[in-house]
Each structure stands twice: as structure tokens, then as C-alpha cells.
Amino acid sequence: MTYDAIAIGAGLSGCSAAIQLAKRGYRVLLLEQSHYPIHKLCGEFLSIEVTEAFENLGILAQVHKVGAHPIHRAYLTTAGGASFRSDLPSTALGLSRYQLDLMLFQRAQELNVDCQDNTKVVSVVGNLQEGFIVNTSKGDFTGRLVLGAFGKRSPLDRALNREFIQKKSPWVAYKGHFTGVDIDDVIELHSFPNGYCGLSQIETGEINVCWIAHERVMKEATYKDLGVPESLAKNPVLADRFHNMKRVSTSLQGLSQITFALKENFHNDICMIGDTAGMIAPLCGDGMAMALRSAEIVVPFVSQFLDNQLSAIAFKQEYVNAWRKEFQTRLQLGRMIHNCFVQPPLADMGVNLCQMFPNLGNWIIGATRGKPNN
């Protein structure tokens, strides 16, 4: 059987695109290399714009039922003692990827998407004019169109010889779940030399702790029971948090060579969505909401292409233009803030400015969020 669309990666963007296309009546294959459900590296923080997306995908009631944690405020600190507190422009949600990905995967199955986990994609050949062959650990699959939704960095990026994968990056990221502190309805972002760390509560009541750091930080000693580098405790607020925390995750999820470089929306005619198309720095925006939004953007163009209402060239142009309009400014702002926040003097200056001029801090927070569609 030839599928109308094959989505590689059953994360937020891949599942969301598969669900939307299935609702439009297309034959969709969803491939995932891992066995679901799994924990994934993620900040597990969702801005207000996801509410409408969840409703359209048919999982909003489930999100509320599992107890997604409401988040109303933000708290920023630096190793030098600067701090800034602010209300978020609207209520956000804390929800684990373990729970959310499973909801979306099961929803895709309900809509007769052919969902195959534990299936590794080895190569993709073809083009939009003639169709594609996707070679996997379970055999070959053919489709008219392929959506790349395989995350921030994948062995498939190297197999496809994507440009960004050729450049070494010093940035690494880790996340785990912890107990022992109560941060209530606040998302916290704490800068330390060569990195920063975010804390927010999820539906289980546990605290998701996710940090990005230069690789040199990971060579330092760690808190024995936490698995967290001691360098993070150079921020006094983080030091206090870690003093009271207990890790409940059996292991930490990690990823090396995180890149904030621009990526292309198409590679060998494979249409890229979510983090596969471009990663928003954690300090600038909500990567989970971005992944869901990128699927919403691409699906109408995919539909028009599959219905022969758009040529391959027009499909590519329309999607690239729409994606850039939605995300380009946030990506650029994200890289700028990231570069400042990992350098203590610049981090101190920036957070102190936000404290002195709260409207500036509130503007930055607002500018790095998506907006509801209505």
C-alpha cells in the first residue's frame, strides 16, 4: 500500500500532523523508533496557545483529566543574585511528555493512522514528484509525501547528510523529575556559568528539572544522589533547591550537541516540522507549542498538495513562507537571549534591567510566546 503521508517521529509535531491528516481522510503512516510510552528530554511547559490545538486534536478533556498543572508566574535568577518575577501573560500548563505523547499516539490510533513504534528509519529516497520509499528496521514503506518529525538531533539527520549535523556543537541538555520542593504555579529559570536550568511542576506533582549547559560543565563533579553537576549550584537559588530535592527518575534523559543553528524546512524534498525544522532556545518560547503549531501550519499545504491543488514547488514555497512568518523572529530572539544568559555578566545585566524596567521583562516574556488563534 502507498500512503498519502508518512510521518517519521511520533512526538508532538509528528502525532499532531498525523491526526490532522487522518481527520481529513488521508492514509497516514506514523513511525517511531522507540517503544511507547517513554520519557523524553523536554521542558514540559506549555503556553496558552496549545489549548485550542488540544481541542482540535481531540485530547483537551484528557489533558484536564490527568491534572495538567496550571502555571501563572515566572521567576528568573542569576548566579550573581539578580532576580525578576513576573506574571505570565496567560495560564500555562505543566505536563510530562510521557503522558502527552501517549495521549497523542493513542488518538492517532483511534483515527486509523497506521502507528508503528519500535521502528527505526534507516534511509529515505524519493521526491515530491515521484513519491518516497522509507527504509526501516521493519521493511520498506512507500508514500507520496514524507514529514520529518524526528526531533532536535537524530542519526537520521546524519544519514540524510543535513548541513547542521556536520557542525560540532558544545551544548548538552538533560532533564529529570524530582520531589522535595514546592514551586507552586511558577516556572523558574536560573542562570549559572555556561548554562541555565528550568524548573516547573507537572501533573504528577513532581518537578521537571531541565538544564542546558556547555559540555565543560558536564565534566565537573555531580551531586551523587541527584546526578546534577555541582556547577549549577553556583546559582544560590538552585543550590537551595537541590539541597532539598530527591530524584525520582530512574535515570536522566540527555542529548549532546544541541544546536541553535538555522535548519532547512525541506531536505531532499522531505518536509521538516517541529524541532526537526528549527529549535527554539528554551529561554525564548515554548518548543512544545511550537511543535504543535508547526503541524497546524503545514497540514493545509500538505492537503492541497495531495489533492493536486498545489504543485511541489508551490507547496514548498508556501510552507517555508508561513513557517518563517510564524517562527523566524522568535528563533533569532531565542539565540540572542541564550547567548546572553550563559554568560554571568550579561545575565546579571539583563535580569537587572528587567527588574528595573518590568515592562521590558514582560515584553520579552510576551514576545517569546505564541498567541491563541482567537
C-alpha positions as CSV (number, residue, x, y, z in Angstrom):
1,M,0.0,0.0,0.0
2,T,1.2,3.5,-0.8
3,Y,0.4,6.0,2.0
4,D,-0.6,9.6,1.3
5,A,1.8,10.8,4.0
6,I,4.5,9.1,6.2
7,A,5.4,10.9,9.4
8,I,8.8,10.0,10.8
9,G,8.8,10.5,14.6
10,A,5.8,10.2,16.9
11,G,6.5,13.2,19.1
12,L,4.3,16.3,19.2
13,S,4.6,17.5,15.7
14,G,4.5,14.0,14.1
15,C,1.5,12.8,16.0
16,S,-0.3,16.1,15.5
17,A,0.2,16.2,11.8
18,A,-0.8,12.5,11.5
19,I,-4.0,13.1,13.5
20,Q,-5.0,16.2,11.4
21,L,-4.3,14.4,8.1
22,A,-6.2,11.3,9.2
23,K,-9.2,13.6,10.1
24,R,-9.1,14.8,6.5
25,G,-9.4,11.3,5.2
26,Y,-5.8,10.6,4.2
27,R,-3.9,7.3,4.6
28,V,-1.1,8.1,7.1
29,L,1.8,6.0,8.5
30,L,3.4,7.2,11.7
31,L,6.8,5.7,12.5
32,E,8.6,5.9,15.9
33,Q,12.0,4.4,16.7
34,S,11.2,4.0,20.4
35,H,8.7,1.8,22.2
36,Y,5.9,3.9,23.6
37,P,5.4,5.3,26.2
38,I,8.8,6.8,27.1
39,H,10.2,9.8,28.9
40,K,11.8,12.4,26.6
41,L,14.2,15.4,27.1
42,C,11.8,18.3,27.4
43,G,11.0,21.4,29.5
44,E,7.4,20.0,29.8
45,F,6.0,23.5,29.8
46,L,3.1,24.5,27.5
47,S,1.9,28.1,26.7
48,I,-1.7,29.0,26.4
49,E,-1.9,28.6,22.6
50,V,-1.9,24.8,23.0
51,T,-5.4,24.8,24.4
52,E,-7.0,25.2,21.0
53,A,-4.6,22.7,19.5
54,F,-5.5,20.1,22.1
55,E,-9.2,20.7,21.4
56,N,-8.8,20.3,17.7
57,L,-6.8,17.2,18.2
58,G,-9.4,15.7,20.5
59,I,-7.4,15.4,23.7
60,L,-8.2,18.5,25.7
61,A,-10.6,16.6,28.1
62,Q,-7.8,14.1,28.7
63,V,-5.2,16.8,29.4
64,H,-7.5,18.2,32.1
65,K,-8.4,14.8,33.4
66,V,-4.8,13.8,34.1
67,G,-4.3,17.0,36.0
68,A,-2.0,19.2,33.9
69,H,-0.6,21.7,36.3
70,P,-1.6,25.4,35.8
71,I,1.3,27.8,35.8
72,H,0.7,31.6,36.2
73,R,4.1,33.2,37.1
74,A,7.8,33.3,36.1
75,Y,10.9,33.7,38.2
76,L,14.3,34.4,36.8
77,T,17.6,34.4,38.7
78,T,21.3,34.6,38.0
79,A,24.4,33.3,39.8
80,G,25.2,36.9,40.7
81,G,22.0,37.2,42.7
82,A,19.9,39.2,40.2
83,S,16.2,38.2,40.0
84,F,13.0,39.1,38.3
85,R,9.4,37.9,39.0
86,S,6.5,38.4,36.6
87,D,3.1,37.1,35.8
88,L,2.8,35.2,32.6
89,P,0.5,36.8,30.0
90,S,-1.8,33.8,30.3
91,T,-2.1,30.5,32.1
92,A,0.4,27.9,31.0
93,L,0.4,24.1,31.7
94,G,2.9,21.7,33.2
95,L,2.5,18.3,31.5
96,S,5.0,15.5,31.1
97,R,6.0,14.3,27.6
98,Y,5.4,10.7,28.9
99,Q,1.7,11.4,29.3
100,L,1.2,13.8,26.4
101,D,3.0,11.8,23.7
102,L,1.0,8.7,24.8
103,M,-2.3,10.6,24.5
104,L,-1.5,11.8,21.0
105,F,-0.2,8.3,19.9
106,Q,-3.4,6.7,21.1
107,R,-5.5,9.4,19.5
108,A,-3.8,8.7,16.2
109,Q,-4.5,5.0,16.5
110,E,-8.2,5.8,17.1
111,L,-8.3,7.7,13.8
112,N,-6.8,4.6,12.0
113,V,-3.4,6.1,11.5
114,D,-1.0,3.1,10.9
115,C,1.1,3.6,14.1
116,Q,4.3,1.6,14.3
117,D,6.6,2.2,17.2
118,N,9.9,0.4,17.8
119,T,10.6,1.1,14.1
120,K,13.9,2.7,13.2
121,V,14.1,4.6,9.9
122,V,17.4,3.9,8.1
123,S,17.0,6.0,4.9
124,V,14.6,7.9,2.8
125,V,14.8,8.2,-1.0
126,G,12.5,9.9,-3.5
127,N,10.9,13.2,-4.2
128,L,7.6,15.0,-4.2
129,Q,7.1,14.4,-7.9
130,E,7.6,10.6,-7.8
131,G,6.9,9.7,-4.2
132,F,9.2,8.2,-1.5
133,I,10.5,5.0,-0.2
134,V,11.2,4.9,3.5
135,N,13.6,2.1,4.5
136,T,13.1,0.9,8.1
137,S,14.1,-1.9,10.5
138,K,10.7,-3.5,9.7
139,G,10.9,-3.2,5.9
140,D,10.2,-0.5,3.2
141,F,7.2,1.7,3.1
142,T,6.1,4.0,0.2
143,G,4.3,7.3,0.4
144,R,3.5,10.4,-1.7
145,L,5.0,12.7,1.0
146,V,7.3,12.4,4.0
147,L,7.2,14.6,7.1
148,G,10.4,14.7,9.1
149,A,9.5,15.0,12.8
150,F,12.4,13.2,14.4
151,G,13.5,15.8,16.9
152,K,16.4,18.1,17.7
153,R,19.2,15.7,16.6
154,S,18.9,12.2,15.2
155,P,21.0,9.6,13.5
156,L,18.7,10.1,10.5
157,D,20.0,13.7,10.2
158,R,23.4,12.2,9.6
159,A,22.1,9.6,7.2
160,L,20.4,12.4,5.2
161,N,23.7,14.4,5.3
162,R,21.9,17.5,6.6
163,E,24.2,20.6,6.8
164,F,23.7,21.4,10.5
165,I,24.7,17.9,11.6
166,Q,28.2,18.4,10.2
167,K,29.0,21.2,12.7
168,K,30.0,20.2,16.2
169,S,28.1,21.9,19.0
170,P,29.3,22.2,22.6
171,W,25.8,22.3,24.1
172,V,24.3,19.4,26.0
173,A,20.9,19.1,27.8
174,Y,19.5,16.9,30.5
175,K,16.2,16.5,32.3
176,G,14.8,14.5,35.2
177,H,11.9,14.5,37.7
178,F,12.4,15.4,41.3
179,T,10.5,15.9,44.6
180,G,11.2,17.8,47.8
181,V,10.4,21.4,46.8
182,D,7.2,23.3,46.2
183,I,7.4,25.9,43.5
184,D,3.6,26.2,43.2
185,D,2.4,27.8,40.0
186,V,5.7,29.2,38.9
187,I,8.1,28.4,36.1
188,E,11.7,29.1,37.2
189,L,14.6,29.9,35.0
190,H,18.0,30.0,36.7
191,S,21.3,31.1,35.1
192,F,24.7,29.6,36.1
193,P,28.1,30.0,34.5
194,N,27.9,28.3,31.0
195,G,24.3,27.3,31.2
196,Y,20.8,27.7,32.6
197,C,18.2,25.5,34.3
198,G,14.4,25.5,34.2
199,L,12.0,24.1,36.9
200,S,8.3,23.6,36.7
201,Q,5.7,21.3,38.2
202,I,4.0,18.6,36.1
203,E,0.7,16.6,36.5
204,T,2.2,14.2,39.0
205,G,3.2,16.9,41.4
206,E,6.9,16.2,40.6
207,I,9.2,19.0,39.5
208,N,10.7,18.7,36.0
209,V,14.3,19.9,36.1
210,C,15.8,20.6,32.7
211,W,19.1,22.2,32.0
212,I,21.3,23.2,29.0
213,A,25.0,23.7,29.6
214,H,28.3,23.9,27.8
215,E,29.9,20.4,27.6
216,R,32.6,21.5,30.0
217,V,30.0,21.7,32.8
218,M,29.2,18.0,32.4
219,K,32.9,17.1,33.1
220,E,32.6,18.5,36.6
221,A,31.6,16.7,39.8
222,T,27.9,15.9,40.3
223,Y,25.6,15.7,43.3
224,K,25.9,11.9,44.0
225,D,22.2,11.3,44.6
226,L,20.8,13.8,42.0
227,G,23.1,13.3,39.1
228,V,23.2,17.1,38.6
229,P,26.6,18.9,38.0
230,E,27.7,20.9,41.0
231,S,28.4,23.8,38.8
232,L,24.6,24.5,38.7
233,A,24.8,25.3,42.4
234,K,26.8,28.4,41.7
235,N,23.4,29.9,41.4
236,P,22.3,30.3,45.1
237,V,18.6,29.7,44.4
238,L,19.4,26.4,42.5
239,A,21.8,25.4,45.4
240,D,18.9,25.8,47.8
241,R,16.5,23.9,45.5
242,F,19.0,21.0,45.1
243,H,19.7,20.8,48.9
244,N,16.1,19.8,49.4
245,M,15.4,17.7,46.3
246,K,15.2,14.0,45.8
247,R,15.4,12.5,42.3
248,V,12.6,10.2,41.4
249,S,13.6,9.5,37.8
250,T,15.5,6.2,37.5
251,S,17.8,8.0,35.0
252,L,18.2,11.4,33.4
253,Q,17.3,11.9,29.7
254,G,20.1,13.7,27.9
255,L,21.2,14.9,24.5
256,S,24.6,16.2,23.3
257,Q,25.5,18.6,20.5
258,I,22.3,20.6,20.8
259,T,22.3,23.2,18.0
260,F,20.5,26.5,17.8
261,A,21.6,26.9,14.1
262,L,19.0,27.5,11.4
263,K,17.8,24.4,9.7
264,E,16.0,24.0,6.4
265,N,12.3,23.3,6.1
266,F,12.9,20.8,3.3
267,H,15.8,18.4,2.7
268,N,15.7,16.2,-0.3
269,D,12.0,17.1,-0.6
270,I,11.3,15.8,2.9
271,C,9.2,18.3,4.7
272,M,10.5,19.1,8.2
273,I,8.4,20.1,11.2
274,G,8.8,20.8,14.9
275,D,12.4,20.7,16.2
276,T,13.5,19.0,13.1
277,A,12.9,22.3,11.2
278,G,14.3,24.5,13.9
279,M,14.7,24.5,17.7
280,I,13.6,27.4,19.8
281,A,16.0,28.1,22.6
282,P,14.4,27.2,25.9
283,L,14.8,30.8,27.2
284,C,12.8,32.1,24.2
285,G,9.5,30.5,23.7
286,D,7.8,27.1,24.1
287,G,9.2,24.3,22.0
288,M,6.2,22.1,22.7
289,A,3.7,24.7,21.5
290,M,6.0,25.4,18.5
291,A,6.0,21.7,17.5
292,L,2.2,21.6,17.6
293,R,1.9,24.9,15.8
294,S,4.3,23.8,13.0
295,A,2.0,20.8,12.3
296,E,-1.0,23.1,12.2
297,I,0.8,25.3,9.7
298,V,1.9,22.5,7.3
299,V,-1.2,20.4,7.2
300,P,-3.3,22.7,4.9
301,F,-0.4,22.9,2.4
302,V,0.0,19.1,2.6
303,S,-3.7,18.6,1.9
304,Q,-3.6,21.0,-1.1
305,F,-0.5,19.2,-2.5
306,L,-2.1,15.7,-2.1
307,D,-5.3,17.0,-3.7
308,N,-3.2,18.3,-6.7
309,Q,-4.2,21.9,-5.8
310,L,-0.6,22.9,-5.2
311,S,2.5,22.0,-7.2
312,A,5.5,20.6,-5.4
313,I,7.3,24.0,-5.9
314,A,4.3,26.0,-4.6
315,F,3.9,23.7,-1.7
316,K,7.5,24.2,-0.6
317,Q,7.3,28.0,-1.1
318,E,4.0,28.4,0.8
319,Y,5.2,26.3,3.8
320,V,8.6,28.0,4.1
321,N,7.0,31.4,4.0
322,A,4.4,30.6,6.6
323,W,6.9,28.9,8.9
324,R,9.3,31.9,8.7
325,K,6.5,34.3,9.4
326,E,5.5,32.4,12.5
327,F,8.8,31.5,14.0
328,Q,11.8,33.4,12.5
329,T,11.7,36.3,14.9
330,R,11.3,34.0,17.9
331,L,14.2,31.9,16.7
332,Q,16.5,34.9,16.3
333,L,15.5,36.4,19.7
334,G,16.0,33.0,21.3
335,R,19.5,32.6,20.1
336,M,20.3,36.1,21.3
337,I,18.9,35.6,24.8
338,H,20.6,32.2,25.0
339,N,24.0,33.7,24.2
340,C,23.5,36.3,27.0
341,F,22.1,34.1,29.7
342,V,25.0,31.6,29.6
343,Q,27.5,34.5,30.4
344,P,27.2,35.6,34.0
345,P,27.9,39.4,33.5
346,L,25.4,39.6,30.6
347,A,22.9,37.5,32.5
348,D,23.2,39.8,35.5
349,M,22.8,42.9,33.4
350,G,19.8,41.5,31.5
351,V,17.9,40.3,34.6
352,N,18.7,43.6,36.5
353,L,17.3,45.6,33.6
354,C,14.1,43.5,33.7
355,Q,13.9,44.2,37.5
356,M,14.4,47.9,36.9
357,F,12.1,48.1,34.0
358,P,9.3,45.4,34.5
359,N,7.6,46.4,31.2
360,L,10.8,45.3,29.4
361,G,10.8,41.9,31.1
362,N,7.1,41.5,30.5
363,W,7.5,42.4,26.8
364,I,10.3,39.7,26.4
365,I,8.1,37.1,28.0
366,G,5.2,38.0,25.8
367,A,7.3,38.2,22.6
368,T,8.6,34.7,23.2
369,R,5.2,33.1,23.5
370,G,2.7,32.1,20.8
371,K,-0.7,33.6,20.8
372,P,-4.1,31.9,20.8
373,N,-5.7,31.8,17.3
374,N,-8.8,33.5,18.5
